[in-house]
Amino acid sequence: MNNKKVFSEIIAQNDIYKTDSSLNQRKKFPSLSFFYKYVQIIIKDSKTGKKGLYDRYEWVNSSIAILKGLEQSGVKFEITGMKNITEVDGPAVFVANHMGTIETMVLPAIIQPIKPVVFVIKKELTTYPFFKHIINSRYPIVVERNNPRQDLIKALKNSKETIESGKSIIIFGQKTRSNFFNKSEFNSLGVKIAKSNNVPVIPLALVTDAWANGKFIKELGKIDPDKKVYFAFGKPLTITGNGTEQYGQVVKFIEDKFRAWGKVDHIIE
């Protein structure tokens, strides 16, 4: 518990977090090492959620435990721009690319200690065995991802209630997880939500393919310590006009980070 508290304080008070290499020893079987711990965390959290007791503190603690479990399996993290989260007084909309499971599991450890936050998620995630009790406990904004117009109407309505309650929102601008950043398919829903609620957008670029998407179950893919995990938070953007300029800035921020991280071949124009 103390280690979790210390980690939350590090995240909340610093701009950069990097895995301590002296404590980050690669395991012989990293996937086995990690998933042994991960399954225990999910089962415990599912039981807690089913009882209606999975609160924000449980969420942060579990998220930190998962991050630490990945590090203990040899995965290295580099998180930058965290002071951009504290620059905003009140809620914001975090707009990110979507690569894998890591971001959904680890972002609460980074953002929630600073700002209460919820995810915009696909409806199917609310029915997953075990996960549904966890997900539904954290007040997600649920969309279908089949009809963009219906999603916009529903997201704008539910985001208003979320923002008014003082919570920020995390939204992925892609229909599904992908190792590639397809600029032409990156949607502007996050910018529209921010404009509608008169709150800023915080761009978020990430590379999380160290935890691959599984062939049959996406959450059970291979853990590869040779791949570094990156999160980068950009400067808050105030939405002006119809938000086209800010949408372009979000896309450019993510593209620039991909290039800086050596992922040029993962950008699709």
C-alpha positions in Angstrom: 0.0 0.0 0.0 2.8 2.4 0.8 4.5 1.7 -2.5 1.2 2.5 -4.3 0.9 5.8 -2.3 4.4 6.8 -3.2 3.9 6.1 -6.9 0.7 8.2 -6.9 2.6 11.1 -5.4 5.4 10.7 -8.0 2.9 10.8 -10.8 1.1 13.8 -9.3 4.2 15.9 -8.5 6.5 15.2 -11.5 6.5 15.9 -15.3 8.4 12.7 -16.2 8.3 9.1 -15.0 10.8 6.5 -16.1 11.1 2.9 -15.0 14.0 2.5 -12.5 16.3 0.2 -14.4 17.9 -1.1 -11.2 14.5 -2.5 -10.1 13.5 -3.6 -13.6 14.9 -7.1 -14.1 13.7 -9.0 -17.2 12.0 -12.4 -16.3 12.8 -15.6 -18.2 9.1 -16.0 -19.0 7.7 -12.4 -18.9 4.2 -13.3 -20.0 3.8 -16.0 -17.5 5.3 -13.8 -14.7 2.9 -11.0 -15.5 -0.3 -12.8 -16.2 0.0 -14.8 -12.9 -0.3 -11.5 -11.1 -2.7 -9.9 -13.5 -5.4 -12.6 -13.3 -5.4 -12.4 -9.5 -5.9 -8.6 -9.7 -8.8 -8.9 -12.2 -10.5 -11.7 -10.2 -10.2 -9.7 -6.9 -11.4 -6.5 -8.6 -14.3 -8.2 -10.3 -15.5 -9.5 -6.9 -15.1 -6.0 -5.4 -17.0 -4.5 -8.3 -19.8 -7.0 -8.1 -20.3 -6.0 -4.4 -20.4 -2.3 -5.5 -17.2 -1.5 -3.6 -14.8 -0.8 -6.5 -14.2 2.9 -5.9 -11.6 5.3 -7.3 -9.1 4.2 -4.7 -9.4 0.6 -5.6 -9.1 1.6 -9.3 -5.9 3.5 -8.8 -4.4 0.8 -6.6 -5.1 -1.9 -9.2 -3.8 0.2 -12.0 -0.6 0.8 -10.2 -0.3 -2.9 -9.4 -0.7 -3.7 -13.1 2.0 -1.1 -14.1 4.3 -2.5 -11.4 3.6 -6.0 -12.5 4.6 -5.1 -16.1 7.8 -3.4 -14.8 8.7 -6.5 -12.7 8.3 -8.6 -15.8 10.9 -6.4 -17.6 8.8 -3.8 -19.4 10.1 -0.2 -19.3 7.9 2.8 -19.1 8.5 6.4 -20.1 5.8 8.9 -19.2 6.2 12.6 -20.1 4.3 15.8 -20.0 2.3 15.0 -16.8 2.4 18.6 -15.6 0.2 19.4 -18.6 -2.6 17.5 -16.7 -2.3 19.9 -13.7 -2.3 23.0 -16.0 -6.0 22.6 -16.4 -8.2 23.8 -13.5 -11.1 21.5 -13.7 -12.1 18.7 -16.2 -10.5 18.1 -19.6 -10.9 15.7 -22.5 -7.8 13.5 -23.1 -7.7 12.5 -26.8 -5.4 9.6 -27.6 -4.5 7.0 -30.2 -5.4 3.4 -29.1 -2.8 0.6 -29.4 -3.5 -2.1 -26.8 -4.6 -3.1 -23.3 -1.9 -1.2 -21.4 -3.5 2.2 -21.8 -6.8 1.1 -20.4 -5.2 -0.6 -17.4 -2.4 2.0 -16.6 -3.9 5.4 -17.4 -6.0 5.5 -14.2 -2.7 5.3 -12.2 -1.4 8.3 -14.1 -4.5 10.6 -14.3 -6.9 9.6 -11.5 -4.6 10.7 -8.7 -4.7 14.2 -10.3 -8.1 14.4 -11.9 -11.2 12.1 -11.5 -11.6 10.5 -14.9 -13.8 8.2 -17.0 -13.3 6.3 -20.3 -15.4 6.4 -23.4 -15.8 2.7 -24.2 -17.5 0.3 -26.7 -20.7 -1.2 -25.4 -19.3 -4.8 -25.8 -16.8 -4.1 -23.0 -19.5 -3.7 -20.5 -20.6 -7.4 -21.0 -17.1 -9.1 -20.7 -17.0 -11.7 -18.0 -15.1 -10.5 -14.9 -14.3 -7.1 -16.6 -17.9 -5.9 -16.7 -18.1 -5.6 -12.9 -14.9 -3.5 -12.9 -15.8 -1.3 -16.0 -19.4 -0.6 -15.0 -18.2 0.5 -11.5 -16.2 3.4 -13.0 -19.1 5.2 -14.8 -18.0 4.9 -18.4 -19.5 6.7 -21.3 -20.7 3.9 -23.6 -20.9 4.1 -27.4 -21.8 1.6 -30.1 -19.0 2.4 -32.5 -21.3 1.4 -35.4 -23.2 4.6 -36.0 -21.0 7.8 -35.7 -24.1 10.1 -35.5 -25.8 8.2 -32.8 -22.4 7.9 -30.9 -22.0 11.7 -31.1 -25.5 12.4 -29.8 -25.1 9.9 -26.9 -21.5 11.0 -26.1 -22.4 14.7 -26.0 -25.4 14.0 -23.7 -23.5 11.7 -21.3 -20.3 13.8 -21.4 -22.3 16.8 -20.2 -23.3 15.0 -17.0 -19.8 13.7 -16.6 -18.1 17.1 -17.0 -20.7 18.7 -14.7 -19.8 16.2 -12.0 -16.2 17.3 -12.2 -14.8 14.3 -14.0 -12.5 14.4 -17.0 -12.8 12.1 -20.0 -10.4 9.8 -21.9 -11.4 9.0 -25.4 -9.5 7.0 -28.1 -9.9 8.5 -31.6 -9.9 5.1 -33.3 -12.6 2.5 -33.7 -10.3 -0.3 -32.4 -6.8 -1.0 -31.2 -4.1 -0.8 -33.7 -0.3 -0.7 -33.8 -0.6 1.9 -36.5 -1.6 5.5 -36.3 -4.0 6.0 -39.3 -4.4 9.8 -39.5 -7.3 9.6 -42.0 -9.3 7.3 -39.6 -8.7 9.3 -36.4 -12.0 10.8 -35.5 -12.8 14.2 -33.9 -15.4 13.0 -31.3 -13.1 14.0 -28.4 -12.7 17.6 -29.8 -16.5 17.8 -30.3 -17.1 16.7 -26.7 -14.6 19.3 -25.4 -16.2 22.1 -27.5 -19.7 21.1 -26.4 -18.7 21.3 -22.7 -16.3 24.3 -23.0 -13.3 22.4 -21.6 -9.8 22.0 -23.1 -8.4 19.0 -24.9 -5.2 17.3 -23.7 -3.5 15.4 -26.6 -2.1 12.0 -25.6 0.3 10.0 -27.7 1.1 6.4 -26.7 3.0 3.3 -27.8 2.0 0.2 -25.8 2.7 -2.8 -28.0 4.9 -4.3 -25.3 1.6 -6.0 -24.4 0.4 -7.4 -27.7 -3.2 -8.0 -28.6 -4.1 -11.6 -28.2 -5.3 -13.7 -31.1 -8.5 -15.0 -29.4 -8.7 -12.8 -26.3 -7.2 -9.3 -26.8 -6.3 -8.9 -23.2 -4.1 -12.0 -23.2 -1.4 -11.2 -25.7 2.3 -11.7 -25.4 4.4 -9.5 -23.1 7.5 -8.3 -24.9 10.1 -6.4 -22.6 12.1 -5.5 -25.7 9.5 -3.0 -26.6 9.4 0.2 -24.5 6.1 1.7 -23.4 5.6 5.5 -24.1 3.0 7.9 -22.9 3.2 11.6 -23.7 0.7 14.3 -22.7 0.6 17.5 -24.7 -0.2 21.0 -23.8 -3.9 21.7 -23.1 -5.7 23.1 -26.2 -8.6 25.6 -25.9 -11.2 24.8 -28.6 -11.9 27.7 -30.9 -14.4 27.9 -33.8 -15.5 24.4 -34.9 -12.4 22.8 -33.4 -10.8 21.9 -36.7 -7.5 23.6 -35.8 -7.3 21.8 -32.4 -8.1 18.5 -34.0 -5.2 19.0 -36.4 -2.9 19.9 -33.5 -3.9 16.6 -31.7 -3.1 14.6 -34.8 0.2 16.4 -35.4 1.2 15.9 -31.7 0.6 12.1 -31.9 2.4 11.9 -35.3 5.4 13.9 -34.0 5.7 11.6 -31.0 5.6 8.5 -33.2 8.4 9.9 -35.2 10.4 10.8 -32.1 9.9 7.3 -30.8 11.2 5.7 -34.0 7.7 4.6 -35.1 7.6 6.4 -38.5 6.7 3.1 -40.3 3.6 2.9 -38.0 2.1 6.1 -39.4 -0.5 5.8 -42.1 -1.4 9.0 -44.0 
